[in-house]
Amino acid sequence: FTKSNRLTGEDNFRWRGQEISRLEGFSDAVFAFALTLLVVSLEVPKTFHELLEAMKGFVAFGACFAFLANIWFQHYRFFRRYGLQDTTSVLLNCVLLFCVLFYVYPLKFLFLSWFGGATSVEPKEATILFVVYGLGFAAVFLVFTLLHLHAWRLRVELQLDELEQLKTLHKIVDHTAMMIIGIMSCCLALVLPENLVGIAGYFYTSIGLYFWVSGVFLGKHQRQLAEKLRAV
């Protein structure tokens, strides 16, 4: 049992994917293209006024970049942990990349409207925007859930130890929770009156609350098991 692995940056989980596969190389290219789509409409400013206008979108771009970077990191860690290259993993990975590309423009449009960019949204349009964004959000984490369920089914072949199995189950719970939050946001956008539809967007702040609760309960369970295995 390995307590720590400084080379991988993760404790108590043996990384089975050591080399960058063609699947990951292709995925990285798609993620890079998705990031390009975030800025493709921004031309190099020619005047100071244009520079100030471009800077108005900086916060929105930063938020979008953080969201995509998180998705990329979840993808990276999954393939490092499990090293799966089978047909099911390839198909689910392709679905994930499709969802990411679908997700980019609603993501950018939403954050530009929130952070004072040139984008404006009418109340009726906001409902559709939150539904489209929520569906994309939910679809991304649905695929992550299915990928981890696939790894769980192969836990014997992958030789996952007790703590690795627990971490895999916790990832399934986390990604399922994110998917539910996206779906609930869609439902709020559809049922709330137009003047309150913004609540569907603020509902994503519940992500922070969820991970706080998850850290308290699921994280405690992981720590207790890790300590038990160290004592063996």
Residue frames relative to the residue before (quaternion, step in Angstrom):
aa qw qx qy qz dx dy dz
F 1.0000 0.0000 0.0000 0.0000 0.00 0.00 0.00
T 0.2471 -0.7895 0.5497 0.1159 3.57 -0.72 1.09
K 0.3592 -0.7498 0.5151 0.2083 3.57 -0.66 1.08
S 0.8191 -0.0148 0.0714 0.5690 3.55 0.89 -0.90
N 0.0849 -0.7730 0.6266 0.0523 3.52 -1.14 0.64
R 0.2178 -0.8274 0.5054 0.1117 3.57 0.01 1.27
L 0.6066 0.5751 -0.3658 0.4093 3.59 1.11 -0.56
T 0.7424 0.3694 -0.2205 0.5135 3.59 1.02 -0.71
G 0.4195 -0.7246 0.4601 0.2953 3.58 1.19 -0.34
E 0.6919 0.4150 -0.2858 0.5171 3.59 1.19 0.37
D 0.3399 -0.7413 0.5480 0.1863 3.53 -0.98 0.91
N 0.8880 0.1527 -0.0677 0.4285 3.51 -1.31 0.55
F 0.6883 0.3752 -0.3232 0.5302 3.58 1.02 0.75
R 0.2916 -0.7717 0.5420 0.1603 3.56 -0.53 1.18
W 0.3183 -0.7531 0.5472 0.1790 3.56 -0.77 1.04
R 0.2362 -0.8037 0.5389 0.0888 3.54 -0.63 1.21
G 0.6834 0.4060 -0.2763 0.5402 3.59 1.25 -0.25
Q 0.0585 -0.8458 0.5302 -0.0107 3.57 -0.19 1.26
E 0.7518 0.3349 -0.1890 0.5357 3.58 1.05 -0.72
I 0.4935 -0.6353 0.5024 0.3169 3.56 -1.14 0.64
S 0.2585 -0.7900 0.5416 0.1256 3.56 -0.56 1.19
R 0.6617 -0.4712 0.3869 0.4364 3.55 -1.31 0.13
L 0.6051 0.5640 -0.3481 0.4411 3.58 1.10 -0.69
E 0.6902 0.4584 -0.2757 0.4873 3.58 0.93 -0.88
G 0.6183 0.5413 -0.3425 0.4554 3.57 1.06 -0.71
F 0.6477 0.5018 -0.3037 0.4863 3.55 1.01 -0.84
S 0.6516 0.5231 -0.3077 0.4552 3.58 0.98 -0.88
D 0.6455 0.5191 -0.3229 0.4578 3.59 0.96 -0.85
A 0.6284 0.5309 -0.3342 0.4600 3.58 1.06 -0.74
V 0.6522 0.5028 -0.3124 0.4736 3.59 1.01 -0.79
F 0.6397 0.5086 -0.3291 0.4732 3.60 0.97 -0.79
A 0.6382 0.5187 -0.3250 0.4669 3.58 1.00 -0.80
F 0.6434 0.5089 -0.3181 0.4752 3.59 1.00 -0.80
A 0.6307 0.5325 -0.3325 0.4561 3.59 1.02 -0.80
L 0.6485 0.4965 -0.3189 0.4808 3.59 1.00 -0.75
T 0.6121 0.5473 -0.3447 0.4550 3.57 1.08 -0.70
L 0.6367 0.5435 -0.3256 0.4397 3.57 1.02 -0.79
L 0.5901 0.5816 -0.3677 0.4224 3.58 1.17 -0.50
V 0.8029 0.2795 -0.1211 0.5124 3.58 1.03 -0.74
V 0.4198 0.7527 -0.4500 0.2337 3.59 1.23 -0.14
S 0.6914 0.4781 -0.2853 0.4605 3.61 1.12 -0.59
L 0.6070 0.5614 -0.3568 0.4347 3.59 1.27 -0.12
E 0.2109 -0.7837 0.5751 0.1033 3.57 -0.52 1.18
V 0.5923 -0.5489 0.4400 0.3929 3.57 -1.24 0.41
P 0.4524 -0.7061 0.4648 0.2842 3.64 -0.67 1.06
K 0.2676 -0.7719 0.5605 0.1353 3.56 -1.04 0.86
T 0.7603 0.2018 -0.1391 0.6016 3.59 1.26 -0.32
F 0.6556 -0.5114 0.3747 0.4102 3.55 -1.29 0.31
H 0.6117 0.5460 -0.3441 0.4575 3.58 1.08 -0.73
E 0.6573 0.4979 -0.3069 0.4752 3.59 0.95 -0.84
L 0.6104 0.5467 -0.3446 0.4580 3.57 1.10 -0.69
L 0.6584 0.5022 -0.3091 0.4678 3.58 0.94 -0.88
E 0.6391 0.5190 -0.3235 0.4664 3.58 1.03 -0.79
A 0.6552 0.5065 -0.3107 0.4664 3.57 1.01 -0.82
M 0.6476 0.5395 -0.3185 0.4337 3.57 1.03 -0.78
K 0.5417 0.6192 -0.4025 0.4014 3.58 1.20 -0.41
G 0.7074 0.4454 -0.2607 0.4830 3.57 1.13 -0.58
F 0.4189 0.7415 -0.4537 0.2624 3.59 1.26 0.00
V 0.6653 0.5010 -0.3087 0.4595 3.58 0.91 -0.92
A 0.6455 0.5163 -0.3173 0.4649 3.57 0.99 -0.86
F 0.6505 0.5039 -0.3174 0.4713 3.58 0.97 -0.85
G 0.6410 0.5333 -0.3255 0.4458 3.59 0.98 -0.82
A 0.6552 0.5044 -0.3088 0.4700 3.58 0.99 -0.84
C 0.6535 0.5058 -0.3065 0.4724 3.58 0.97 -0.87
F 0.6362 0.5307 -0.3199 0.4597 3.56 0.99 -0.88
A 0.6530 0.5172 -0.3146 0.4552 3.59 0.95 -0.87
F 0.6431 0.5208 -0.3240 0.4585 3.60 0.98 -0.82
L 0.6978 0.4594 -0.2777 0.4742 3.58 0.83 -0.96
A 0.6203 0.5382 -0.3448 0.4547 3.59 1.05 -0.72
N 0.6366 0.5204 -0.3279 0.4653 3.58 1.04 -0.74
I 0.6437 0.5093 -0.3203 0.4730 3.58 0.97 -0.84
W 0.6411 0.5186 -0.3188 0.4674 3.58 0.98 -0.87
F 0.6684 0.5063 -0.3101 0.4481 3.60 0.92 -0.89
Q 0.6247 0.5234 -0.3386 0.4703 3.59 1.01 -0.76
H 0.6420 0.5170 -0.3030 0.4783 3.55 1.05 -0.85
Y 0.6564 0.5272 -0.2956 0.4514 3.58 0.89 -1.00
R 0.6982 0.4734 -0.2799 0.4583 3.57 0.82 -1.00
F 0.6059 0.5577 -0.3645 0.4347 3.60 1.00 -0.73
F 0.7375 0.4183 -0.2460 0.4697 3.60 0.76 -1.01
R 0.5960 0.5228 -0.3720 0.4828 3.60 1.18 -0.38
R 0.6773 0.5063 -0.3016 0.4404 3.56 0.91 -0.88
Y 0.8353 0.2659 -0.0942 0.4719 3.56 0.70 -1.08
G 0.2500 -0.8189 0.4899 0.1640 3.60 1.17 -0.45
L 0.3279 0.7792 -0.4829 0.2282 3.60 1.12 0.53
Q 0.0251 -0.7958 0.6048 -0.0190 3.55 -1.01 0.92
D 0.3952 0.7412 -0.4661 0.2778 3.60 1.23 0.31
T 0.7413 -0.4406 0.2795 0.4221 3.55 -1.33 0.23
T 0.6519 0.5197 -0.3221 0.4485 3.59 0.92 -0.87
S 0.6596 0.5057 -0.3071 0.4635 3.59 0.94 -0.87
V 0.6429 0.5201 -0.3202 0.4622 3.59 0.99 -0.83
L 0.6733 0.4983 -0.3007 0.4560 3.58 0.89 -0.93
L 0.6711 0.4840 -0.2985 0.4757 3.58 0.91 -0.90
N 0.6213 0.5406 -0.3365 0.4567 3.57 1.05 -0.72
C 0.6528 0.5050 -0.3130 0.4700 3.59 0.97 -0.83
V 0.6290 0.5163 -0.3323 0.4768 3.59 1.04 -0.76
L 0.6332 0.5340 -0.3257 0.4559 3.58 1.01 -0.82
L 0.6693 0.4963 -0.3037 0.4621 3.59 0.88 -0.90
F 0.6141 0.5355 -0.3381 0.4709 3.57 1.06 -0.74
C 0.6654 0.5029 -0.2980 0.4643 3.58 0.94 -0.92
V 0.6289 0.5370 -0.3354 0.4513 3.59 1.01 -0.80
L 0.6754 0.4830 -0.2972 0.4714 3.58 0.90 -0.88
F 0.6252 0.5213 -0.3259 0.4807 3.58 1.09 -0.69
Y 0.6806 0.5422 -0.2601 0.4186 3.54 1.08 -0.91
V 0.5636 0.6690 -0.3759 0.3058 3.59 1.12 -0.69
Y 0.7396 0.4374 -0.2622 0.4392 3.60 0.63 -1.04
P 0.6373 0.4827 -0.3530 0.4860 3.67 0.92 -0.68
L 0.6145 0.5512 -0.3361 0.4534 3.59 1.07 -0.76
K 0.6935 0.4715 -0.2736 0.4711 3.57 0.82 -1.00
F 0.6593 0.5170 -0.3096 0.4496 3.58 0.89 -0.92
L 0.6655 0.5169 -0.3072 0.4422 3.58 0.92 -0.92
F 0.7210 0.4404 -0.2686 0.4626 3.58 0.82 -0.94
L 0.5927 0.5400 -0.3722 0.4676 3.60 1.11 -0.48
S 0.6650 0.4876 -0.3087 0.4741 3.57 1.01 -0.76
W 0.6612 0.5113 -0.3079 0.4544 3.59 1.08 -0.67
F 0.8020 0.3334 -0.1393 0.4756 3.55 0.88 -0.98
G 0.6889 -0.5709 0.2786 0.3491 3.55 1.01 0.83
G 0.3497 0.7216 -0.5271 0.2815 3.58 1.00 0.67
A 0.7212 -0.4422 0.3111 0.4331 3.54 -1.29 -0.17
T 0.5444 0.6434 -0.3861 0.3750 3.56 1.29 -0.24
S 0.0510 -0.7791 0.6244 0.0245 3.57 -0.99 0.85
V 0.1480 -0.7961 0.5855 0.0396 3.54 -1.07 0.81
E 0.3560 -0.7094 0.5709 0.2097 3.54 -0.91 0.95
P 0.6676 -0.5253 0.3378 0.4052 3.63 -1.12 0.56
K 0.6698 0.4842 -0.3103 0.4696 3.60 0.91 -0.86
E 0.6530 0.5081 -0.3113 0.4674 3.57 1.05 -0.76
A 0.5994 0.5828 -0.3571 0.4167 3.57 1.10 -0.70
T 0.6083 0.5542 -0.3521 0.4459 3.58 1.04 -0.73
I 0.6782 0.4804 -0.2871 0.4763 3.56 0.88 -0.97
L 0.6366 0.5433 -0.3268 0.4391 3.57 0.98 -0.88
F 0.6881 0.4725 -0.2925 0.4666 3.60 0.85 -0.92
V 0.6290 0.5206 -0.3410 0.4659 3.59 1.06 -0.66
V 0.6654 0.4954 -0.3029 0.4692 3.60 0.89 -0.93
Y 0.6592 0.5038 -0.3040 0.4682 3.57 0.93 -0.93
G 0.6740 0.5116 -0.2920 0.4459 3.57 0.90 -0.95
L 0.6447 0.5130 -0.3208 0.4672 3.57 1.02 -0.77
G 0.6474 0.5066 -0.3157 0.4739 3.57 1.01 -0.80
F 0.6363 0.5315 -0.3080 0.4666 3.57 1.00 -0.90
A 0.6879 0.4796 -0.2776 0.4688 3.57 0.86 -1.00
A 0.6464 0.5342 -0.3270 0.4357 3.59 0.97 -0.81
V 0.6234 0.5421 -0.3383 0.4507 3.59 0.99 -0.84
F 0.7506 0.3986 -0.2304 0.4740 3.59 0.78 -0.97
L 0.5263 0.5777 -0.4170 0.4641 3.58 1.24 -0.24
V 0.6658 0.4920 -0.3059 0.4703 3.58 0.91 -0.88
F 0.6304 0.5147 -0.3407 0.4707 3.60 0.98 -0.75
T 0.6229 0.5335 -0.3348 0.4640 3.58 1.04 -0.77
L 0.6775 0.4899 -0.2900 0.4657 3.58 0.90 -0.92
L 0.6200 0.5354 -0.3446 0.4585 3.60 1.03 -0.72
H 0.7028 0.4501 -0.2750 0.4773 3.59 0.89 -0.87
L 0.5913 0.5349 -0.3661 0.4799 3.59 1.13 -0.52
H 0.6246 0.5312 -0.3260 0.4705 3.57 1.07 -0.76
A 0.6513 0.4969 -0.3085 0.4835 3.59 0.97 -0.84
W 0.6303 0.5336 -0.3320 0.4559 3.58 1.03 -0.78
R 0.6445 0.5180 -0.3262 0.4581 3.60 0.97 -0.79
L 0.7312 0.3939 -0.2142 0.5142 3.58 1.14 -0.66
R 0.2853 0.8144 -0.4772 0.1661 3.58 1.23 0.29
V 0.6301 0.5223 -0.3413 0.4622 3.61 1.09 -0.64
E 0.6743 0.4879 -0.2878 0.4737 3.57 0.89 -0.97
L 0.6931 0.4632 -0.2680 0.4829 3.59 1.07 -0.76
Q 0.3155 -0.7787 0.4775 0.2571 3.57 1.34 -0.25
L 0.1566 0.7929 -0.5636 0.1707 3.55 0.84 1.00
D 0.3485 -0.7225 0.5495 0.2337 3.56 -0.89 0.88
E 0.7614 -0.4053 0.2442 0.4431 3.58 -1.30 0.10
L 0.6885 0.4687 -0.2885 0.4723 3.59 0.91 -0.87
E 0.6301 0.5243 -0.3326 0.4664 3.61 1.02 -0.74
Q 0.6297 0.5165 -0.3325 0.4755 3.59 1.03 -0.72
L 0.6509 0.5144 -0.3168 0.4597 3.57 0.97 -0.84
K 0.6514 0.5060 -0.3136 0.4705 3.59 0.96 -0.85
T 0.6275 0.5296 -0.3355 0.4618 3.59 1.03 -0.73
L 0.6549 0.5019 -0.3091 0.4730 3.58 0.95 -0.86
H 0.6489 0.5145 -0.3220 0.4588 3.58 0.99 -0.78
K 0.6200 0.5267 -0.3403 0.4715 3.59 1.06 -0.68
I 0.6194 0.5323 -0.3414 0.4652 3.58 1.03 -0.75
V 0.6514 0.5066 -0.3059 0.4749 3.58 0.97 -0.88
D 0.6642 0.5205 -0.3070 0.4402 3.61 0.87 -0.97
H 0.7078 0.4551 -0.2727 0.4663 3.58 0.80 -1.00
T 0.6129 0.5321 -0.3503 0.4674 3.59 1.08 -0.65
A 0.6325 0.5281 -0.3260 0.4635 3.58 1.03 -0.81
M 0.6479 0.5093 -0.3237 0.4649 3.61 0.95 -0.83
M 0.6331 0.5291 -0.3258 0.4617 3.57 1.01 -0.82
I 0.6581 0.5097 -0.3042 0.4632 3.59 0.95 -0.89
I 0.6278 0.5317 -0.3378 0.4572 3.60 1.00 -0.79
G 0.6467 0.5157 -0.3160 0.4648 3.60 0.98 -0.83
I 0.6686 0.4941 -0.2971 0.4696 3.59 0.95 -0.88
M 0.6590 0.5082 -0.3129 0.4577 3.59 0.97 -0.84
S 0.6062 0.5393 -0.3491 0.4689 3.58 1.11 -0.66
C 0.6222 0.5308 -0.3293 0.4720 3.58 1.02 -0.81
C 0.6689 0.5065 -0.3015 0.4530 3.57 0.89 -0.94
L 0.6386 0.5209 -0.3252 0.4637 3.58 0.99 -0.81
A 0.6465 0.5264 -0.3212 0.4492 3.58 0.97 -0.86
L 0.6936 0.4869 -0.2751 0.4540 3.57 1.05 -0.75
V 0.7638 0.3903 -0.2112 0.4686 3.60 1.00 -0.73
L 0.6211 0.5574 -0.3548 0.4215 3.62 1.12 -0.50
P 0.5318 -0.5955 0.4776 0.3668 3.62 -1.13 0.52
E 0.6914 -0.5270 0.3037 0.3898 3.54 -1.19 0.59
N 0.6839 0.5009 -0.2989 0.4383 3.59 0.98 -0.76
L 0.7279 0.3807 -0.2315 0.5212 3.61 1.27 -0.19
V 0.3858 0.7657 -0.4598 0.2312 3.58 1.25 0.04
G 0.5442 0.6361 -0.3947 0.3788 3.59 1.18 -0.44
I 0.5303 0.6292 -0.4046 0.3990 3.58 1.22 -0.43
A 0.5848 0.5837 -0.3696 0.4250 3.58 1.12 -0.61
G 0.6645 0.4816 -0.3020 0.4851 3.57 1.11 -0.64
Y 0.6787 0.4878 -0.2900 0.4662 3.56 0.93 -0.89
F 0.5135 0.6520 -0.4166 0.3711 3.58 1.22 -0.34
Y 0.5926 0.5876 -0.3680 0.4101 3.61 1.15 -0.52
T 0.5125 0.6197 -0.4341 0.4061 3.60 1.22 -0.16
S 0.5405 0.6204 -0.3998 0.4040 3.59 1.23 -0.34
I 0.4846 0.6539 -0.4388 0.3810 3.59 1.24 -0.24
G 0.6504 0.5173 -0.3134 0.4596 3.57 0.96 -0.88
L 0.6455 0.5127 -0.3137 0.4712 3.58 0.99 -0.85
Y 0.6426 0.5301 -0.3318 0.4426 3.57 0.94 -0.87
F 0.7130 0.4519 -0.2812 0.4564 3.60 0.79 -0.95
W 0.5717 0.5495 -0.3917 0.4667 3.59 1.16 -0.40
V 0.6712 0.4786 -0.2886 0.4870 3.58 0.90 -0.96
S 0.6474 0.5238 -0.3144 0.4557 3.58 0.96 -0.90
G 0.6563 0.5170 -0.3127 0.4519 3.57 0.98 -0.83
V 0.6500 0.5237 -0.3134 0.4527 3.56 1.05 -0.79
F 0.7934 0.3354 -0.1639 0.4808 3.58 0.77 -1.02
L 0.7328 0.3941 -0.2480 0.4962 3.60 0.65 -1.05
G 0.6411 0.5303 -0.3239 0.4504 3.57 0.99 -0.83
K 0.6281 0.5332 -0.3302 0.4606 3.58 1.02 -0.78
H 0.6360 0.5323 -0.3195 0.4584 3.57 1.01 -0.83
Q 0.6498 0.5112 -0.3111 0.4686 3.58 0.98 -0.85
R 0.6723 0.5050 -0.3037 0.4480 3.57 0.88 -0.92
Q 0.6450 0.5209 -0.3230 0.4565 3.57 0.99 -0.80
L 0.6683 0.4875 -0.3040 0.4726 3.57 0.95 -0.84
A 0.6298 0.5358 -0.3348 0.4518 3.61 1.01 -0.80
E 0.6571 0.5015 -0.3042 0.4735 3.57 0.97 -0.86
K 0.6358 0.5321 -0.3261 0.4542 3.57 1.03 -0.78
L 0.6787 0.4820 -0.2924 0.4706 3.58 0.97 -0.88
R 0.6211 0.5405 -0.3484 0.4479 3.60 1.05 -0.64
A 0.6716 0.5177 -0.2907 0.4433 3.52 1.10 -0.74
V 0.5640 0.6127 -0.3818 0.4009 3.58 1.25 -0.38
